[in-house]
Amino acid sequence: MHSFQTVADIRIEPGGAAKLDAYVDGLCANKRIAVITDKGVRALGLIDAGIAALEEAGYQIMVFDDVVADPPEGIVLQGAAAVKAFQAGLVIGFGGGSPMDTAKVIAHLASSDQKIHELYGVGLAKGPTLPLMLVPTTAGTGSEVTNVAILTTGETEKKGIVADSLYADRVLLDAQLTIGLPKSITASTGIDAMVHAIEAYTSIIEKNPISDALALAALRKLRRAIVAACGDGADMDARNDMLIGAMLAGQAFSNAPCAGVHALAYPLGGFFHVPHGLSNALVLTEVMKYNQPKADHWYGEIARDLGVGGNGSALIDEMLRLKEATDVPKTLSAVNIAAEAIPMMAKDAMTKDRLLVNNARELTYAATLDIYEAIL
């Protein structure tokens, strides 16, 4: 038996974020909107026109812009309290994965009696949630169409909340918002999206025909667009394809969950604050090599669909080529992670059971050490 779920309402319009009043129609009965973002996005002015349009249409707006990368519980709780006090009728998550993940949890906490520690895990976030709209400003996380939020608990540990109540009510994809992204972010978030698609296609428990089709469609778009977008950041067609590709990959992995690449990437972000997309890009090809004895037939299917060869090695070579062509860092030392940290990271990776169970080949502590050492 297979099942598939996704966001019911997805709208695509370059420049659409400047007309947010048209896109919130029917979502906010009391005309009080809380916007969740970060100070970087706010400083770039990406949301200014949208807020002006909303205010002109008679909406009252509260902006919570204290979100940071790898959002800690404390900031999420602050945001939820502020949104509740404001009596918002709609939450808009506007930014990369961290603001969108934060917005998902805030929308739940501001409307539910559940405590945040009760939400971690799969299917544990229940009850009412505020209407939620998500607007991504990067093409990578796919968070806008997933039912997943990743938060930092304590000093370094990252935990996931996976529940259907986290799905947005509406998504707006506006490629214009991604035009100013630096090449480094374009590259790492684009590789991140490709990781989502590859891991969904090889996810051993919940892989299904719909997630497979979406993963392949995502990879076709992303492979064609990523080098073009990195070479010319103003290429609107490439930017739009990147955004749609990331969304398709998000739909795929929301139903066929991620696996070993993400499990090994999380310690890089948790301990060393390496951006999530770059963490995935760093460990991707070595995890693929490790998985190849069990996943070669799936890697080969992807390679043939992309027209890059007929077996798993061809796909691994293609991902290495794309990493080279987009200049993403390729070693742990390039992001200031020393060999001494490898045992600590490997031990932490072994705790990511939610992800490890989906991996095509069982990941052991010894294998994880070897993978990290290979990219030192």
C-alpha positions as CSV (number, residue, x, y, z in Angstrom):
1,M,0.0,0.0,0.0
2,H,1.3,3.5,-0.9
3,S,0.1,6.9,0.2
4,F,1.0,10.4,-0.8
5,Q,0.2,13.8,0.6
6,T,1.3,17.3,-0.2
7,V,0.3,21.0,0.1
8,A,-3.1,21.5,-1.6
9,D,-2.5,25.0,-3.0
10,I,0.8,25.9,-4.7
11,R,1.0,29.1,-6.8
12,I,3.9,30.1,-9.0
13,E,4.5,33.7,-10.1
14,P,7.8,35.5,-10.5
15,G,7.2,38.8,-8.7
16,G,4.2,37.4,-6.9
17,A,5.6,38.3,-3.4
18,A,5.1,42.0,-4.1
19,K,1.3,41.2,-4.3
20,L,0.9,39.2,-1.1
21,D,-2.5,40.7,-0.6
22,A,-3.8,38.7,-3.6
23,Y,-2.2,35.5,-2.3
24,V,-3.6,35.5,1.2
25,D,-7.2,35.8,0.1
26,G,-9.4,33.4,2.1
27,L,-6.7,32.5,4.6
28,C,-7.0,35.2,7.3
29,A,-10.4,36.0,8.6
30,N,-9.4,38.6,11.2
31,K,-6.9,40.4,8.9
32,R,-4.0,40.0,11.5
33,I,-0.9,38.4,9.9
34,A,2.3,37.3,11.6
35,V,5.3,37.2,9.3
36,I,8.1,34.9,10.4
37,T,11.5,35.6,8.8
38,D,15.2,36.4,9.7
39,K,17.1,39.6,9.8
40,G,19.1,38.8,6.7
41,V,15.9,38.5,4.5
42,R,14.5,41.5,6.2
43,A,17.6,43.6,5.6
44,L,17.5,42.7,1.9
45,G,14.0,44.2,1.7
46,L,12.6,41.1,0.0
47,I,9.3,41.3,1.9
48,D,8.9,45.1,2.0
49,A,6.6,45.4,-1.1
50,G,4.5,42.4,0.1
51,I,4.0,44.0,3.6
52,A,3.1,47.3,2.0
53,A,0.5,45.6,-0.2
54,L,-1.0,43.8,2.7
55,E,-1.2,47.0,4.8
56,E,-2.7,48.9,2.0
57,A,-5.4,46.1,1.8
58,G,-6.2,46.6,5.4
59,Y,-4.2,43.9,7.1
60,Q,-2.4,44.4,10.4
61,I,1.1,43.0,10.3
62,M,3.5,41.7,12.9
63,V,7.0,40.8,11.9
64,F,9.0,38.3,13.9
65,D,12.6,38.4,12.4
66,D,14.6,36.8,15.2
67,V,14.9,33.4,13.4
68,V,18.5,32.2,13.0
69,A,20.0,29.2,11.2
70,D,19.4,25.8,12.9
71,P,16.6,27.5,14.9
72,P,16.8,26.8,18.6
73,E,13.7,25.9,20.6
74,G,14.0,29.2,22.6
75,I,13.5,31.4,19.6
76,V,10.6,29.3,18.3
77,L,8.9,29.6,21.7
78,Q,9.5,33.4,21.7
79,G,7.9,33.6,18.3
80,A,4.9,31.5,19.3
81,A,4.3,33.7,22.3
82,A,4.5,36.8,20.2
83,V,2.1,35.4,17.6
84,K,-0.4,34.3,20.2
85,A,-0.3,37.7,21.9
86,F,-0.8,39.4,18.6
87,Q,-3.8,37.2,18.0
88,A,-2.7,36.4,14.4
89,G,-5.2,34.8,12.0
90,L,-2.5,33.8,9.6
91,V,1.2,32.9,9.8
92,I,3.5,33.5,6.8
93,G,6.9,31.9,6.8
94,F,9.1,34.0,4.5
95,G,12.7,33.0,3.9
96,G,14.9,29.8,3.7
97,G,14.4,26.6,5.5
98,S,14.9,28.0,9.0
99,P,12.2,30.7,8.8
100,M,9.8,28.2,7.1
101,D,10.4,25.5,9.7
102,T,10.1,28.0,12.5
103,A,6.8,29.3,11.0
104,K,5.4,25.7,10.9
105,V,6.0,25.1,14.5
106,I,4.9,28.6,15.6
107,A,1.6,28.1,13.7
108,H,1.0,24.9,15.6
109,L,2.1,26.1,19.1
110,A,0.1,29.4,18.8
111,S,-3.1,27.4,18.3
112,S,-2.5,24.2,20.3
113,D,-2.1,23.4,23.9
114,Q,0.7,21.0,23.2
115,K,4.2,21.7,24.7
116,I,7.1,21.8,22.3
117,H,8.8,18.7,23.8
118,E,5.7,16.7,23.0
119,L,6.0,17.4,19.2
120,Y,9.4,15.7,18.4
121,G,9.0,12.5,16.4
122,V,6.6,11.3,13.8
123,G,2.9,12.1,14.0
124,L,3.0,13.5,17.5
125,A,2.0,17.1,16.6
126,K,-1.8,17.1,16.8
127,G,-4.7,19.4,17.2
128,P,-5.5,22.8,15.7
129,T,-3.0,25.0,13.9
130,L,-3.2,28.5,12.6
131,P,-3.5,28.9,8.8
132,L,0.0,28.9,7.3
133,M,1.5,30.2,4.1
134,L,5.1,29.7,3.1
135,V,7.2,31.7,0.7
136,P,10.7,30.4,0.0
137,T,13.6,32.7,-0.8
138,T,16.1,29.9,-1.6
139,A,15.8,27.0,-4.0
140,G,16.9,24.0,-1.9
141,T,15.2,23.0,1.3
142,G,11.7,22.2,-0.1
143,S,10.4,23.0,3.3
144,E,7.5,24.9,1.8
145,V,5.9,21.6,0.8
146,T,7.0,19.2,3.6
147,N,5.5,18.3,6.9
148,V,8.9,18.4,8.6
149,A,10.5,21.0,10.8
150,I,14.1,20.6,12.2
151,L,14.9,22.5,15.4
152,T,18.0,22.7,17.6
153,T,17.5,21.4,21.1
154,G,20.0,22.1,23.8
155,E,23.4,23.3,22.6
156,T,23.9,21.2,19.4
157,E,21.3,18.4,19.0
158,K,18.9,18.7,16.1
159,K,15.5,17.0,16.3
160,G,12.7,16.7,13.8
161,I,9.0,17.3,14.1
162,V,7.1,15.3,11.4
163,A,3.3,15.6,11.3
164,D,0.6,16.4,8.7
165,S,-0.4,19.4,10.8
166,L,2.8,21.1,9.6
167,Y,1.7,21.2,6.0
168,A,1.1,24.7,4.7
169,D,-2.3,25.8,3.5
170,R,-0.8,27.7,0.6
171,V,2.7,28.1,-1.0
172,L,3.9,30.9,-3.2
173,L,7.0,30.3,-5.4
174,D,8.4,33.6,-6.6
175,A,11.7,33.1,-8.5
176,Q,12.3,36.9,-8.3
177,L,13.2,36.5,-4.6
178,T,16.1,34.2,-5.5
179,I,17.8,36.5,-8.0
180,G,20.1,38.1,-5.5
181,L,21.3,34.8,-4.0
182,P,25.1,34.5,-4.1
183,K,26.6,31.7,-6.2
184,S,27.8,29.8,-3.1
185,I,24.3,29.7,-1.6
186,T,22.7,28.9,-5.0
187,A,25.1,26.0,-5.4
188,S,24.8,24.5,-1.9
189,T,21.0,24.8,-1.7
190,G,20.7,23.4,-5.3
191,I,22.8,20.4,-4.4
192,D,20.7,20.1,-1.2
193,A,17.6,19.8,-3.4
194,M,19.2,17.1,-5.5
195,V,20.1,15.2,-2.3
196,H,16.4,15.3,-1.3
197,A,15.4,13.8,-4.7
198,I,18.2,11.1,-4.7
199,E,17.4,10.1,-1.1
200,A,13.6,10.0,-1.8
201,Y,14.2,7.7,-4.8
202,T,16.3,5.3,-2.6
203,S,14.3,5.6,0.6
204,I,13.7,1.9,1.4
205,I,10.5,2.0,3.5
206,E,8.1,4.5,2.0
207,K,9.5,4.9,-1.6
208,N,6.4,5.0,-3.9
209,P,5.6,5.6,-7.6
210,I,4.5,9.2,-7.0
211,S,7.6,10.2,-5.0
212,D,9.7,8.4,-7.6
213,A,8.2,10.4,-10.4
214,L,8.6,13.7,-8.5
215,A,12.2,12.9,-7.6
216,L,13.1,12.2,-11.2
217,A,11.3,15.4,-12.4
218,A,13.1,17.4,-9.8
219,L,16.5,16.1,-10.8
220,R,15.9,16.8,-14.4
221,K,15.1,20.4,-13.7
222,L,17.8,20.9,-11.1
223,R,20.6,19.3,-13.1
224,R,19.8,21.6,-16.1
225,A,19.4,24.7,-14.1
226,I,22.0,24.7,-11.3
227,V,25.1,25.4,-13.4
228,A,23.2,28.1,-15.4
229,A,21.9,29.8,-12.2
230,C,25.4,29.7,-10.7
231,G,26.9,31.2,-13.8
232,D,24.3,33.9,-14.3
233,G,22.4,34.7,-11.1
234,A,19.9,36.8,-13.0
235,D,18.8,34.0,-15.4
236,M,15.1,34.0,-14.5
237,D,14.4,30.7,-16.3
238,A,17.1,28.9,-14.4
239,R,16.0,30.4,-11.1
240,N,12.4,29.4,-11.7
241,D,13.5,25.9,-12.6
242,M,15.6,25.7,-9.5
243,L,12.7,26.8,-7.3
244,I,10.3,24.3,-9.0
245,G,12.9,21.5,-8.8
246,A,13.4,22.1,-5.1
247,M,9.7,22.1,-4.5
248,L,9.3,18.8,-6.5
249,A,12.1,17.3,-4.4
250,G,10.4,18.5,-1.3
251,Q,7.2,16.8,-2.2
252,A,9.1,13.6,-2.9
253,F,11.1,13.4,0.4
254,S,8.1,14.5,2.4
255,N,6.5,11.2,1.4
256,A,9.7,9.0,1.0
257,P,11.9,10.3,3.8
258,C,15.6,11.2,3.7
259,A,18.2,8.9,4.9
260,G,22.0,8.5,5.5
261,V,23.2,11.7,3.8
262,H,21.0,13.8,6.1
263,A,22.0,11.8,9.2
264,L,25.7,12.5,8.5
265,A,25.0,16.1,7.5
266,Y,23.2,17.1,10.7
267,P,26.3,17.0,13.0
268,L,28.1,19.4,10.7
269,G,25.3,21.9,11.3
270,G,24.6,21.1,14.9
271,F,28.2,21.3,16.1
272,F,29.8,23.7,13.6
273,H,26.9,25.6,12.1
274,V,27.8,24.6,8.6
275,P,24.7,25.6,6.5
276,H,22.4,22.6,6.0
277,G,22.6,22.5,2.2
278,L,26.4,22.7,2.3
279,S,26.5,19.9,4.9
280,N,24.5,17.7,2.6
281,A,26.7,18.5,-0.4
282,L,29.9,17.7,1.6
283,V,28.8,14.2,2.6
284,L,26.6,13.2,-0.5
285,T,29.0,11.4,-2.8
286,E,30.8,9.4,-0.1
287,V,27.5,8.2,1.3
288,M,26.4,7.3,-2.2
289,K,29.6,5.3,-2.7
290,Y,28.9,3.5,0.6
291,N,25.3,2.8,-0.4
292,Q,26.1,1.7,-3.9
293,P,26.2,-2.1,-3.3
294,K,22.5,-1.9,-2.2
295,A,21.3,1.1,-4.2
296,D,23.1,0.7,-7.6
297,H,20.0,-0.3,-9.4
298,W,18.2,2.9,-8.3
299,Y,21.2,5.1,-8.9
300,G,21.3,3.5,-12.4
301,E,17.7,4.3,-13.1
302,I,18.3,7.9,-12.2
303,A,21.5,8.1,-14.3
304,R,19.6,6.7,-17.3
305,D,16.7,9.1,-16.8
306,L,19.2,12.0,-16.8
307,G,21.0,10.6,-19.8
308,V,24.4,10.6,-18.0
309,G,25.1,6.8,-18.1
310,G,23.7,3.5,-17.3
311,N,24.8,2.6,-13.7
312,G,25.2,4.0,-10.2
313,S,28.8,5.0,-10.8
314,A,27.6,7.3,-13.6
315,L,25.3,9.2,-11.2
316,I,28.0,9.5,-8.6
317,D,30.4,10.9,-11.3
318,E,27.7,13.4,-12.4
319,M,27.2,14.6,-8.8
320,L,30.9,15.0,-8.5
321,R,30.9,17.0,-11.8
322,L,28.2,19.3,-10.6
323,K,29.9,19.9,-7.3
324,E,33.1,20.8,-9.2
325,A,31.2,23.0,-11.7
326,T,29.4,25.0,-9.0
327,D,32.5,25.4,-6.7
328,V,30.9,24.0,-3.5
329,P,33.5,23.2,-0.8
330,K,34.4,19.5,-0.9
331,T,36.2,18.8,2.4
332,L,35.6,19.1,6.1
333,S,38.8,21.1,6.4
334,A,37.4,23.6,4.0
335,V,34.7,24.4,6.5
336,N,37.1,24.4,9.4
337,I,36.2,20.9,10.8
338,A,39.3,19.1,12.2
339,A,39.9,15.3,12.3
340,E,39.5,15.3,16.1
341,A,35.8,16.1,15.6
342,I,35.1,13.0,13.5
343,P,34.3,10.6,16.4
344,M,32.0,13.1,18.0
345,M,30.1,13.7,14.7
346,A,29.9,10.0,14.0
347,K,28.5,9.2,17.4
348,D,25.9,12.0,16.9
349,A,25.0,10.7,13.4
350,M,24.2,7.3,14.9
351,T,21.4,8.8,17.0
352,K,19.5,9.9,13.9
353,D,17.2,6.8,13.8
354,R,14.4,8.6,12.0
355,L,16.7,9.0,9.0
356,L,19.0,5.9,9.3
357,V,16.1,3.4,9.0
358,N,15.4,4.7,5.5
359,N,19.0,4.2,4.2
360,A,19.5,1.7,1.5
361,R,22.4,0.1,3.3
362,E,22.8,-0.1,7.1
363,L,25.1,2.6,8.3
364,T,27.5,1.6,11.1
365,Y,29.6,3.7,13.4
366,A,32.7,2.4,11.7
367,A,31.4,3.2,8.2
368,T,30.4,6.7,9.3
369,L,33.9,7.3,10.6
370,D,35.3,6.1,7.2
371,I,32.9,8.5,5.3
372,Y,33.9,11.5,7.3
373,E,37.6,10.6,7.0
374,A,37.3,10.3,3.3
375,I,36.1,13.9,3.0
376,L,38.5,15.4,5.6
